[in-house]
Each structure stands twice: as structure tokens, then as C-alpha cells.
Amino acid sequence: MGAASCAPCAPGTYASNPGSTECVGCPAGTFGYAPGATSAAQCDACPKGEYNPTSGRARIEFYNALIEATEYVKCVDCAQGTYADVLGSTVCKQCPPGTHLNYTGARSVSECYACAPGSFAPVGGLDACLPCPPGTYVETFGGSACVGCPPGSFNAFFGSNSVDACEPCPPGTFIDAAGGGSCTLCPEGHYQPLSGQSSCLKCAAGFYLPEKNATSADQVRSIQKSFTHM
């Protein structure tokens, strides 16, 4: 039997030299749409909003008796949280921290939405912003981090958008660092009569306090007096 006839390179590939035994895929960042291509110059660059990390992408055309239809097997839409703002992209760029993007195929960084107050995006490439956790807030658009409530105050809710959401710790409790979601009870031997404090007061020498959450020096007991009543 005789040898088979030469076959055209499939869409997405080409052969530039006579006598080729195989076809070469279109370069990354491009795709081909016609069979029988003879050079990489016949490969088209991926449009903005799309990318191709590999070679050999193709556009396949087919017909039926009534209409012409085109099926694309080509470049890929950039994923949510990313965009491609140049032709021929091999990768998509991430939306910057403080922004998000919830649809595919974006063509510009301007399509990335700034996070709303009360939410943040600590890294790039997110499809949604995260709510600020308890003990924190952010008041502006485009936050990449939340701000901790000041020492002595707390916030028990997600998504706070103002420092006004931070409440002072009640008497008998404290928070010694920023960003607290709840206050800590004053330990034994300590008391705090005021609200919004970052520490508790120690009992003076010669006095003791066996309870937690004490709010007044009146709760402090004299060691000498306790021995008198034994």
C-alpha cells in the first residue's frame, strides 16, 4: 500500500518547514483558528480578559446545512479576582489587596472593586472581601487590613465599619491590647472600678481579694481582719 497523503496541521498548530513530520503548537498567549498554518505569525494573540498558559489552542469552525457556527477552543477567561489588560497574556494579573472582583474575563484593574467599609482583602486575587473580625473595624473603602479596637474596648461583631462600634469594657474587666473581641475579668487580687480600662488595680500589701471581676476597693479584705475573725 502507498503512503498516506500529507495532512494539514490542525487549528492551533503550524509547520513552517517543508517535509515536517509533526506540527508545532501556537505559542503560549496565542491561539490558531485555521488548519494548515505555516508559521506562528498566523496564530492570534489572546484578547484582553483572556490568557493561554500553554500552546496549541485552536478555534474550530464547522458548518451545517442551514447556518454557519463557530466553536471556540481557545484562550481562557481570567478567573474571578484577576484580569488581563494586554493582548497575548500567558497569565492573568491579580486584583490588588483591598479590592475584589466577582466575575470572569476582566480586562483592566479598574474593574476591581474596592472593599466596602467593614470589610477587607488582605491579599490580591480575591473574588470577595472578608468581613472585619470581632475586635476590629475599617472605616474607609479599599481596606487591606482592619484596625483593632483600642485597648480597654471591645467589639463582638463581624463587619464593623467605625471605631464607634468599639465599646468600653465594663468595670471589673479589662483588655490590655488592641483588637479584643471580649473583655477579660479582673483576676483574684485585682479590681477595676472604671470602664474602658486596659488593666486592673492590685490589692495593696496586707489585703486580699479571692473573687474575680471585682469592681470596687470595698471588696478588698484585710488579711489582719480575716485572722481576727477566725
KELUMBA-156386 format. One line per 5 residues: their letters; for each residue x, z, y of C-alpha. Coordinates in steps of 0.5 Angstrom, whole numbers, padded with zeros to 4 digits, m for minus. Each point is the difference from the previous one (the first is absolute). Layout:
N
a = X:Z:Y  ...
This chain:
230
mgaas = 0000:0000:0000  0002:m0001:0007  0002:0005:0005  m0006:0002:0005  0000:m0002:0007
capca = 0002:0003:0006  m0005:0005:0002  m0001:0002:0008  0002:0007:0002  m0006:0005:0000
pgtya = m0002:0002:0007  0004:0006:0003  0007:m0003:m0003  0004:m0006:0001  0006:m0004:m0003
snpgs = 0005:m0003:0005  0005:m0004:m0004  m0002:m0006:m0005  0001:0002:m0007  m0003:0007:0001
tecvg = m0001:0004:m0007  m0004:0005:0004  m0004:0001:0007  0002:0006:0005  m0005:0005:0003
cpagt = m0001:m0001:0007  0004:0006:0004  m0003:0007:0001  m0004:0000:0006  m0003:m0007:m0001
fgyap = m0005:m0004:m0005  m0001:m0007:m0002  m0006:m0004:0000  0001:m0007:m0003  0003:m0002:m0007
gatsa = 0007:m0004:0000  0003:0003:0005  0007:m0002:0001  0003:0005:0005  m0001:0008:0003
aqcda = m0002:m0004:0006  m0007:m0002:m0003  m0001:0008:m0001  m0004:0003:0005  0001:0007:0004
cpkge = m0005:0005:m0002  m0004:0001:0006  0000:0006:0004  m0004:0006:m0003  0003:m0002:m0007
ynpts = 0006:0000:m0004  0003:m0002:m0006  0006:0004:m0003  0001:m0005:m0006  0001:m0007:m0001
grari = m0005:m0006:m0003  m0006:0002:0004  m0005:m0006:0000  m0006:m0003:0003  m0004:m0003:m0006
efyna = m0005:m0006:0002  m0006:m0002:m0004  m0006:m0004:0000  m0007:m0001:m0003  m0005:m0006:0000
lieat = m0003:0003:0007  0005:0004:0004  0007:0001:0001  0002:0007:m0001  0007:0004:0001
eyvkc = 0002:0006:m0004  0006:0003:0004  0005:0004:m0005  0005:0001:0006  0002:0006:0005
vdcaq = m0003:0006:m0001  m0003:0004:0006  0003:0006:0003  m0003:0006:m0003  m0003:0006:0004
gtyad = 0004:0003:0004  0005:m0006:0001  0001:m0006:0004  0004:m0007:0000  0001:m0002:0007
vlgst = 0004:m0006:m0001  0000:m0006:m0005  0003:0000:m0006  0000:0007:m0002  0003:0003:m0006
vckqc = m0002:0007:0001  m0005:0003:0005  0001:0005:0005  m0003:0007:0000  m0004:0002:0006
ppgth = 0004:0006:0004  m0001:0007:m0001  m0006:0003:0004  m0004:m0007:m0002  m0004:m0002:m0006
lnytg = m0004:m0007:m0002  m0005:0000:m0005  m0001:m0008:m0001  0005:m0005:m0003  0003:m0006:0003
arsvs = 0002:0003:0007  0004:m0005:0004  0003:0005:0005  0002:0007:0001  m0005:0000:0006
ecyac = m0005:0000:m0006  0002:0007:m0002  m0005:0005:0003  0003:0007:0003  m0002:0006:m0004
apgsf = m0006:0004:0004  0001:0007:0003  m0001:0005:m0006  0004:m0005:m0005  0007:m0002:m0001
apvgg = 0004:m0005:m0004  0007:0003:m0002  0003:m0007:m0003  m0001:m0007:0001  m0005:m0005:m0004
ldacl = m0006:0005:m0001  m0007:m0003:0000  m0003:0006:0002  0002:0006:0005  0000:0007:m0003
pcppg = m0003:0006:0003  0004:0005:0003  0000:0006:m0005  m0002:0007:0002  0004:0004:0005
tyvet = 0002:m0007:0004  m0003:m0005:0004  0001:m0006:0004  m0003:m0002:0007  0003:m0007:0001
fggsa = m0001:m0007:m0003  0006:m0002:m0005  0002:0006:m0002  0005:0000:m0006  0000:0008:m0001
cvgcp = m0005:0006:0002  0002:0005:0005  0000:0007:m0003  m0005:0006:0003  0005:0005:0004
pgsfn = 0002:0006:m0003  m0006:0005:0000  m0005:m0005:m0001  m0003:m0004:m0006  m0005:m0006:m0002
affgs = m0003:0000:m0006  m0003:m0007:0000  0003:m0007:m0001  0000:m0006:0005  0000:0005:0007
nsvda = 0002:m0004:0006  0001:0005:0005  0004:0007:0001  m0007:0003:0002  m0001:0000:m0008
cepcp = 0005:0005:m0001  m0003:0007:0000  0004:0006:0001  0001:0005:m0006  m0005:0006:0001
pgtfi = 0003:0007:0001  0003:0003:m0007  0003:m0007:m0001  0006:m0005:0002  0003:m0007:m0001
daagg = 0008:0000:0001  0001:m0007:0000  m0004:m0007:0003  m0005:m0004:m0005  m0003:0006:m0003
gsctl = m0007:m0001:m0004  m0002:0007:0000  0003:0007:0002  0004:0005:m0004  m0003:0007:0000
cpegh = 0005:0005:0003  0004:0004:m0006  0000:0007:m0001  0003:0004:0005  m0002:m0005:0005
yqpls = m0005:m0001:0005  m0003:m0005:0006  m0005:0002:0005  0000:m0007:0003  m0002:m0007:m0002
gqssc = 0004:m0006:0000  0007:0003:m0002  0006:m0002:m0003  0002:0007:m0003  m0003:0007:m0002
lkcaa = 0003:0006:0003  0003:0005:m0004  m0002:0007:m0001  0005:0005:0004  0005:0004:m0004
gfylp = m0004:0006:m0003  m0006:m0004:m0001  m0003:m0004:m0006  m0006:m0005:m0001  m0002:m0001:m0007
eknat = m0005:m0006:0002  0001:m0007:0001  m0004:m0003:0006  0001:0006:0005  m0003:m0002:0007
sadqv = 0002:0007:0003  0005:0005:0001  m0005:0005:m0001  0000:m0002:m0008  0007:0002:0000
rsiqk = 0001:0007:m0003  0006:0005:0001  0004:0002:m0006  0000:0007:0002  m0007:0001:0001
sfthm = m0001:m0003:m0007  0004:0005:m0003  m0003:0006:0004  m0007:m0002:m0004  0003:m0001:m0007
